[in-house]
Amino acid sequence: MSLQGKTILVTGAGVRLGRHIAITLAKAGAEIILHYNSSSRDAEETAEQINALGGTAYLIQVDLSDPNKAGDIFNQIKTEKPVYGVVHNAAIFEPLKLPDVTPENWQRHMDINLAAPFFISQAFFKKLKPNAQGRIAMMLDWRALRPGVDHLPYTISKAGLAALTKTLALSMAPRVTVNGIALGAILPPTDNSPDDKLIQSVPLKRWANLDELSQAILFLMDGPEYITGEVIHLDGGRHLI
Ligand SMILES: NC(=O)c1ccc[n+]([C@@H]2O[C@H](COP(=O)([O-])OP(=O)(O)OC[C@H]3O[C@@H](n4cnc5c(N)ncnc54)[C@H](OP(=O)(O)O)[C@@H]3O)[C@@H](O)[C@H]2O)c1
C-alpha cells in the first residue's frame, strides 16, 4: 500500500488497460480519479471493483476531444484532496494509412492523444501546491519512436507525446517526474482476434501479461524519484527489429 493517501487521475479508466491501471494503483493504496468518456457503465463497474477492494474512486466524465474541456478537468473533480499523479491513458487508435487521412481524423487524434495530455498536465502543474511533488505517466506505443505507415495520425500523435514526455520532464522539474511506457502487444483491439502473425514479429514471441503492465506503472508512479524524461519499452523487444 505504498501509494496510500495519494490521489491519482487515470484517463480512460473505464475499460481495458485504463481499468487495469486504475485497479493496480488502487490496490497500491491510491485514491483514483476515474475518468471516462462514453463507457459510463464500465466506469461504474471499475469503481465498484475498486470499492470492493476497500479503495476509493471518484468518477469523472469528460470528452477529451475538446482541449478546453481537457484543461478544465480538475475543476470537475469532486474531491478536495490534492492530486499527486496523472496517468494519461485515454487515446484513439484508427487504422489510417496515407490516402485515408483527412483533416478531421488527423485533428481528432491530435486533440485526444496529444493536446489533452498536454492541457491536463498543465492544469495539474498549476494546481500543485507549493513544495508538493508529483508524477506523470504517459501511455505511449513502440510506434511512437519507430514510426511506420500504419495508423498514421495515431503514430504521429504518440511521437508527439514522446517528445512531450521529455519537454514536460524539464518544464516540471524538480517537482514532478514525467515518464512514459511505450507499449507493444498488450491487449488486442476489441474488433480483432489475437493475431499470431503479429506475435511472430515480437522478439519475445508472446503477448505481455497484464501483471507486467502493473509492475511498470507502479515503477513509474512509486519507484525511484530520480528517473524523469524516460520512456520504458514494454513491448517484448518489438521496437528493436
Ligand atoms: N492495447 C494495447 O495493446 C496497446 C498497445 C500500445 C499502446 N496502447 C496504449 O495504451 C492506452 C490504452 O489502450 P487500450 O487498448 O486500453 O485503449 P482502448 O481500449 O481503445 O480504450 C481507449 C480509452 O480512451 C478513452 N477515450 C477515447 N476517446 C476519448 C475521448 N474523446 N475522450 C475521453 N476519453 C476517450 C476511452 O474512454 P471511453 O471508453 O469511456 O469513451 C477508453 O477508456 C492507449 O493510450 C493506447 O494507445 C495500447
Ligand as a Chemical Component Dictionary entry (heavy atoms), coordinates in Angstrom:
data_LIG
# 
_chem_comp.id                   LIG 
_chem_comp.type                 NON-POLYMER 
_chem_comp.pdbx_formal_charge   0 
_chem_comp.three_letter_code    LIG 
# 
loop_
_chem_comp_atom.comp_id 
_chem_comp_atom.atom_id 
_chem_comp_atom.alt_atom_id 
_chem_comp_atom.type_symbol 
_chem_comp_atom.charge 
_chem_comp_atom.model_Cartn_x 
_chem_comp_atom.model_Cartn_y 
_chem_comp_atom.model_Cartn_z 
_chem_comp_atom.pdbx_ordinal 
LIG N1  N1  N 0  -3.870  -2.346 -26.123 1  
LIG C1  C1  C 0  -2.591  -2.382 -26.464 2  
LIG O1  O1  O 0  -2.001  -3.456 -26.654 3  
LIG C2  C2  C 0  -1.811  -1.088 -26.618 4  
LIG C3  C3  C 0  -0.638  -1.095 -27.378 5  
LIG C4  C4  C 0  0.081   0.092  -27.497 6  
LIG C5  C5  C 0  -0.354  1.248  -26.863 7  
LIG N2  N2  N 1  -1.516  1.231  -26.143 8  
LIG C6  C6  C 0  -1.947  2.478  -25.493 9  
LIG O2  O2  O 0  -2.469  2.180  -24.213 10 
LIG C7  C7  C 0  -3.600  3.002  -23.923 11 
LIG C8  C8  C 0  -4.838  2.144  -23.617 12 
LIG O3  O3  O 0  -5.019  1.200  -24.668 13 
LIG P1  P1  P 0  -6.380  0.371  -24.804 14 
LIG O4  O4  O 0  -6.132  -0.670 -25.831 15 
LIG O5  O5  O -1 -6.890  0.015  -23.459 16 
LIG O6  O6  O 0  -7.310  1.522  -25.455 17 
LIG P2  P2  P 0  -8.896  1.436  -25.801 18 
LIG O7  O7  O 0  -9.449  0.115  -25.468 19 
LIG O8  O8  O 0  -9.025  1.902  -27.214 20 
LIG O9  O9  O 0  -9.513  2.499  -24.801 21 
LIG C9  C9  C 0  -9.392  3.834  -25.098 22 
LIG C10 C10 C 0  -9.726  4.664  -23.897 23 
LIG O10 O10 O 0  -9.632  6.037  -24.313 24 
LIG C11 C11 C 0  -10.811 6.701  -23.921 25 
LIG N3  N3  N 0  -11.178 7.702  -24.928 26 
LIG C12 C12 C 0  -11.279 7.532  -26.272 27 
LIG N4  N4  N 0  -11.756 8.664  -26.839 28 
LIG C13 C13 C 0  -11.951 9.555  -25.824 29 
LIG C14 C14 C 0  -12.452 10.883 -25.769 30 
LIG N5  N5  N 0  -12.882 11.550 -26.856 31 
LIG N6  N6  N 0  -12.498 11.495 -24.553 32 
LIG C15 C15 C 0  -12.107 10.850 -23.450 33 
LIG N7  N7  N 0  -11.648 9.579  -23.429 34 
LIG C16 C16 C 0  -11.578 8.944  -24.616 35 
LIG C17 C17 C 0  -11.900 5.650  -23.859 36 
LIG O11 O11 O 0  -12.887 6.079  -22.920 37 
LIG P3  P3  P 0  -14.473 5.672  -23.073 38 
LIG O12 O12 O 0  -14.473 4.197  -23.437 39 
LIG O13 O13 O 0  -15.028 5.977  -21.751 40 
LIG O14 O14 O 0  -15.032 6.535  -24.161 41 
LIG C18 C18 C 0  -11.130 4.420  -23.383 42 
LIG O15 O15 O 0  -11.101 4.381  -21.979 43 
LIG C19 C19 C 0  -3.769  3.912  -25.136 44 
LIG O16 O16 O 0  -3.098  5.120  -24.885 45 
LIG C20 C20 C 0  -3.084  3.150  -26.249 46 
LIG O17 O17 O 0  -2.596  3.995  -27.267 47 
LIG C21 C21 C 0  -2.260  0.093  -26.014 48 
# 
loop_
_chem_comp_bond.comp_id 
_chem_comp_bond.atom_id_1 
_chem_comp_bond.atom_id_2 
_chem_comp_bond.value_order 
_chem_comp_bond.pdbx_ordinal 
LIG N1  C1  SING 1  
LIG C1  O1  DOUB 2  
LIG C1  C2  SING 3  
LIG C2  C3  SING 4  
LIG C2  C21 DOUB 5  
LIG C3  C4  DOUB 6  
LIG C4  C5  SING 7  
LIG C5  N2  DOUB 8  
LIG N2  C6  SING 9  
LIG N2  C21 SING 10 
LIG C6  O2  SING 11 
LIG C6  C20 SING 12 
LIG O2  C7  SING 13 
LIG C7  C8  SING 14 
LIG C7  C19 SING 15 
LIG C8  O3  SING 16 
LIG O3  P1  SING 17 
LIG P1  O4  DOUB 18 
LIG P1  O5  SING 19 
LIG P1  O6  SING 20 
LIG O6  P2  SING 21 
LIG P2  O7  DOUB 22 
LIG P2  O8  SING 23 
LIG P2  O9  SING 24 
LIG O9  C9  SING 25 
LIG C9  C10 SING 26 
LIG C10 O10 SING 27 
LIG C10 C18 SING 28 
LIG O10 C11 SING 29 
LIG C11 N3  SING 30 
LIG C11 C17 SING 31 
LIG N3  C12 SING 32 
LIG N3  C16 SING 33 
LIG C12 N4  DOUB 34 
LIG N4  C13 SING 35 
LIG C13 C14 SING 36 
LIG C13 C16 DOUB 37 
LIG C14 N5  SING 38 
LIG C14 N6  DOUB 39 
LIG N6  C15 SING 40 
LIG C15 N7  DOUB 41 
LIG N7  C16 SING 42 
LIG C17 O11 SING 43 
LIG C17 C18 SING 44 
LIG O11 P3  SING 45 
LIG P3  O12 DOUB 46 
LIG P3  O13 SING 47 
LIG P3  O14 SING 48 
LIG C18 O15 SING 49 
LIG C19 O16 SING 50 
LIG C19 C20 SING 51 
LIG C20 O17 SING 52 
# 
